[in-house]
Amino acid sequence: MTSETTREITYIAAIMEAIHQEMARDEDVVLFGQSVGNNPEDPFVQAYGDGRVRVTPISETAEIGMAAGAALAGKRPVVDCTMAEFLLVAMDQVVNEANRFHYMSGGRVTAPLVLKAGYGFTAGWAGQHTGSIYGMFMGVPGLKVALPATPADAKGLMATAIRDDNPVLFLHHYLLTLESGPVPEGEHLVPFGQAVVRREGADVTLVATGWTVGHALRAAEQLAAEGVSAEVIDPRTIAPLDTATVLESVAKTGRLVLVDQATRHSSVSSVIAAEVAEHGFSSLRAPIVQVTALDASIPYSKPMEDYILPDENKIVTAVRKVLGAGVVA
């Protein structure tokens, strides 16, 4: 269900609105984190009290382990993990415990747990907290992964994540934090595993994730001025991953360019490329091209950072390449 009334709010406000509304809807939803509810003036503390808004120790192992236990006990914890790299400290709980409870119990146990974390702060932060490490999580059995690219999807995917009966990794991009867009005012749910076509086109398919969706759309605008019609697809979740929408688009356009901020060999784009190569090869009229970050840590230098990361010009160059490549032999 989605409200028909929308208004412009920021990406981060949309996420917090979803959490607020779900806490109001369901008293089992609780909020944990090292930086939540630190004072009695906090709006979540004022609304729900410090029994449902818990400041945790400066220990990711403790906060995620505590949340996993609370989930097994019937609560629906949302853990504000702050930064995606902090999840690496608690990998056992994330990829070896919470995600396996449902399967290992023969479906008798659920673990409704949301791990919320920012990623991709490529704005002069150099090697720390700039990674796009979602690729290492997308193949973990029992773990769903959401990558919202717009404020509306940020709200809708968070609400869906909270209502899911098993663990969801909800990754929000730092550089989208203050971006505004139309967001439904009331209840808003975005289904997992359903990609969205952000722009329709006929000549080439662009599939982009998270922050790179905006780059792909701007590249499509530039290409339109050259007479090239680019279709832009946003998967929205990478686990589950909607490959059917991508294959349908490639069947129409015959060409595929994948855009991903992650390093090339640990990216969503490499997985999509493999799926299309296996299941859509007969539709391809040119080789698949990937526009990703290079396999390197993010440097501090702005020119070097730009060299490492995908951007509109690199996407346009890739599209020109596939348009001129000819039919695959």
N, C-alpha and C positions, 0 to 999 in steps of 0.2 A: 504494500500500500504506500502511495506517495501523495503528499499534499499538493494541491494545485497552486497554492500560494507560494511564490518564491521571492527572495530579496537577495541583495548582494552582501555576502559576508566573506571573510577570509578563510583560507584553507584550514588553518589551525583552529579558528573559531568553529568551523563546521565539524571538525573532529570532536572538540570538547562538547559541542551541542549534542552530538549523538550520544556521548557517554552520559551526559546529564539527563537526557530524555530516557535512556535505557535504565538508569538508576531510579528515575521516578516511576517507570513502568513496572520494574521488577526489583523487589527489595533484596533479592539474592545477589544482585550486581554490586560488587565492591571495587574500590579503587585503591591500588597499592603503588608505592613508589618512593624513591629517595627525595624527590622534590615536590611531592604533592601534600597538601594539607599542613603546611609548615606553620600556619598561624590561624587563630580562630576567625579571622576575617576572610579566609579562603572561601570562595562561593560554594565549593563542594562541601566543605566542613559545615558551613552555615545551613546548607540544604539537607545534608544527610548525616551529619554528626561524625565524630571521630571514631565511632565504631565501624563505620563503613568506608571511611577514608583514612587509610593507615600510612603513616610515615615509616619507611622500612630502614633497616641498617644499611650502611654503605657497603653492601655485599650483594652482588647479583645472584650468587648461589643461594643466599638466604631468601631474598625477596621472591625469586622465581620458584624455589623449592617450597616456600610457604604458600605461594599462590597455587601451585599444583596440588598441594595437600588440601587447600580450601576448596578447590574445584572438585576433588574426590569426595569431599564432605557435603557437596550440594550447592556451594556458592558459585558465582560467575565472576571471578576476579579479572580486572583489567590492570595490567602491570605497566606503569610508565617507566620503561627501561632507559629513557633518555636517548641513548645513542646505540646504533646497531652493533657497533664493535663491542659494547659492553655485554652483549649476549654471548660472546665467545668465552667469557669467564664462566658461564653456566651452561656450557654445551651439553653436559650430561643430562640435565633436566629438560633441555629444549629438544634434543634429538634422540634421546635414549630412554627417557622416562615418561614425561607427560604425553608425548605423541603415541606411545605404545600401550597405554593403559586399556583403551577400548578394545584393541585387537587381542592383547594378551589375556583379557578377561572373557573372551568369547562374546564380546558385545554387551556384557552385563554392567560394565563400568564406563562412565563418561568423564571427560576432563574439560569442561567448558572454560577455557583459559585464553585470554587475549594478551599477547605481548606487543606493546606499542613502542616503536623506536624510530628515531630519525636516522637518515642516511644521506650520503652524497653532498656533504658541506664543502663543495669545491669553490671556495671564495677566499683563497689565501690561507687556508688552514693546513696546507702541506699534507704530510703523510698520515696524521691522526684524524679519525672521524670523518674522513672524506670518501671512504670506500663505498662501493655499491656491491655488497656481499650477498645479496639475495640469492644468487646462483647456487651457493652452497646449501641453501635450505630447500630449494624447490623440488628436489628429488627425495626428500626425507618422508618415508611413509607415515601417514597419520598427521602430518602437519600441513595446514593450509597457509598460503602466503598471498597477501593483498598488497597491491602497489597503486594506490589512487593517484590520478594525475590532475584531477579537478576538485574544487571544493565540494561540489555536489556528490561526487563519487567518494570523497573522503568521509562525508557524513554517512552515506548509504552503505558503504562497505564496512565502516566501523559498527553500525547498528547490526548488520548481518553477522559480523564477527562475534559480537557479544552474544547473539542468540544461537550461535553454533554450539553444538554439544561437545566439541573437541577442540584442541589447541589451534589458534590462528596467530600467525605472525603478521602484524599490521605495520607496514613500513611506510613512513611519510617522508617526503623529500624536504630537506631544510630550505632549499632555495624556492620552494613553493609556499613556505609558511605564511607569508603575508600577501600572496596572490589572492585576488577577490574574484568571485563569480556567483552566478545565480544558484541558490540553494533552497530546496523545498523547506517550508517553515515547520511543518509537523512531522509525522512519522515518515521516514524515507528509507527504503531498503533497496540495496543493489545486489542482485544475485551473484553468487560466486560462479566462476566458470563460464561467464558469458561476456565475450569481448564486445566492444562497441565500435562501429565505424564512425570515426570523427569527421571524416570528409570522404565523399564518394568520388571515384575516379575510374578511368578506363584504361590508362596506359601503363601504370606501374602501381604495385602495392607497397606501401610503407607500413611496417609494423614497428611501433615504438612503445617504450615502457616509461612510466613515471614522468620525470622531468623532461625526458627527451620527446614526449608527445608534442609539447609546444614547439620544439625545434622542428619536428617533422611537419607540423601544420604550417609553420612559417616557410619552410622549404617548399611545401606544396604551393603556397601562394606565389613564391618566386618562380616556380616551374610553370604555373598557370600563365604567367606573363610571357613565357616562351612557347606557349601552346601545348604544354604537357599536362595531362590530366592524371593527378596522383591520388590514389585512395589511401587514407590514413586509418589504421586500425590500432586501437588501444586494448590490450588484453584485460586490463584491470586487475585480474588475479593471475598469478603465474603457477599456482597450485590450488585448485585445478586450472589447467591451461586449456583455453578454447582454441584448438587447432582447426576445427571445422570451419570457423569463420574465415580464418586465414586461407585455408585451402579453397574455399569458395571464391574468395577474392582473386587468388592467383589463377584460378581457372578462367576468370574473366579477363585479367590484365596480362597474364603470361610472364610477368616480371616481378621480382621480389627484392626489396632492399630492407634490411633489418637494422634498427637503430637502438642502441643500448649503452647506457653509461658504464656498465660493468666491463671489466677486462675481457678481452675477446674469448679467452679460453675458460672463462668461468661466468658465462653470460646466458641470459634467457635467449638471446638471438641465436646462439649456437645450437640450442635445443630445437628452436623453431625451424632453423635451417635443416636440421637432420630430419625432422618430421615431414617437411615439405619435399625434401629430396627423396624420401622413401614413399610418401603417399601422393605426391603431386608432381612427380618428375615429368610426366607426360604433358602437363600444362605449361611447363617452363619453356620460354622462347629465348632465354638468356641465363647465364649462370647467376645464382644467388649472390648478392653482395652484402657484407656486414659492415656497418659503421659503428664501431664500438670504441671504448677507451683502449689505449695500448696496454700491453701486459707490463705495467710499471706502476709504482706508487705515485701518488699525485705530488708533484713538486710544489714548492712554495712560490717560485717565480711565476708571475701571471702569463708571460709569453709561453713558458714551458707547460703551464697548466692547460692553456689553450691548445697547445700542440698535442697533448695527451688525450683530450676529451673530444667527443663528437660535437658537431655544430651544424648550422644550416648549410654552410658552404660545402662541408664534407658530404652532407646528404645529397645536395644538388649534384655534386661531382659524381657520386655513386649512381644516381639516377641516369645521368648522361651516359655513364659507362654501360649500364644494362640496356639502355635504349640503342646504343650503337654496337652491342655485342653480337647481334644476329642470333639465329636459331642454334640451339644446342645440338651438336652432332649426335 
